[in-house]
């Protein structure tokens, strides 16, 4: 069964490292960047508004989506509003991406900055001083760093992903998630783009993806560490997925004092004794304290907390969703353990969900790539992960058969080889070839050209990481090394 074209939607979480144009060092944008970005969009007649946090501008919101920040002011993130994913859907997404890159490049130019084609800045501090200066001051980070003990600063060197978002019917969500997770090593390898960290070669092609293990290892809760590791078996259904995420051995994340606000900025409550979300939801009430004031509060379970907590894990893909109405808590708890129970309930509650891919590193067109492959291939680099994921979703039966043929456990172990060697590993390359064949078969002939960058990487076994490492070694030891890298790796809008 395929994910039907009718009603399909495509989105993208596009992360972009920012550097100074003069010396290539990591750059934190200021308020005037967002003002310049808003001016670009208004100049085309778009109606946009600013998003604020603690009195400081941190985003521009409009019909295109939200142009904002990830964890730091040196890492931009655009969350595109979904576009129709039927015939021509990838073309529509590409048009949105190209327009956004033009706007971002123009706005950054006003403060002497540019975007770097890398999924991690090659030579940026990970130290506490830089972290304190650059981190976006979201309330959620108080919980993650101060309470849960995450080593959050290890991501402050602009570790960036290109996250395709493909809508799926709730009845197919678990199958789609399994396919994207199991076949993730192919995406890791094809879009690897982070061989360097803190000015040193790491020996890895996608060092970015070592982040989660390093962030969670010193943390307070073993469950946090466990939720960044692919489980030993695929998910039977959404009930299984949520039992893994919220069940015994996990500790509920802080919950909002009031439901309905964004999870990164809402006033939150830490539950006393750190129960799993499952246990909290089955209680009459639960004591806790506000993170911002320390005030003692009593929190009452509600079906909306289940939906709110969907971001709790850090695998290479997630099922993200929104409900038209919150499920009755008693019914939610009753069907949770029933096969396909969550699916049936969520269909009634108007679930609108999508697979958020997190494996592909941020890859864009730049002068180096343009010289090597030409404009026709280079312009597909940023869209190729979306094309690959869409092709798998439209060919879900074959995608599922593919991961079953390779074996869940084998693919789980192959992730490390993809991070380390990318397409230099013969087995990883063979998987990538199989994945691209299935994805290509799932796309109409007119859309298959969006896989051109991935095809080129597969055939040449040369990834963004290989090109960056070669460029780095060419200039290493010179005082202007980063500046030379910026010249060749500045993101272009083709």
Secondary structure, 3 states (H helix, E strand, C coil): CCCCCCCCEEEEEEEEEEEECCCCCECCCCHHHHHHHHHHHHHCCCCCEEEEECCEEEEEEECCEEEEECCECCEEEEEECCEECCCCHHHHHHHHHHHHHHHHHHHHHCCCEEEECCCCCCCCCCCHHHHHHHECCCCHHHHHHHHCCCCHHHHCCCCCEEEEEEEECHHHHHHHHHHHHHCHHHHHHHCCCECEECCEECCCCEHHHHHHHHHHHCCCCHHHHHCCCCCCCCCCCHHHHHHHHHCCCCCCCCEECCCCCCCCCCCEEEECCCCCHHHHHCCCCEEEEECCCCCEEEECCCHHHHHHHHHCCCCCEEEEEECCCCCCHHHHHHHCCCCCHHHHHHHHCCCEEEEEECCCECCCCCHHHHHHHCHHHHCCHHHHHHHHHHHHHHCHHHHHHHHHHHCHHHHHHHHHHHHHHHHHCHHHHHHHHHHHHHHHHHCCHHHHHHHHHHHHHHHHCCCHHHHHHHHHHHHCCCCCHHHHHHHHHECCCC
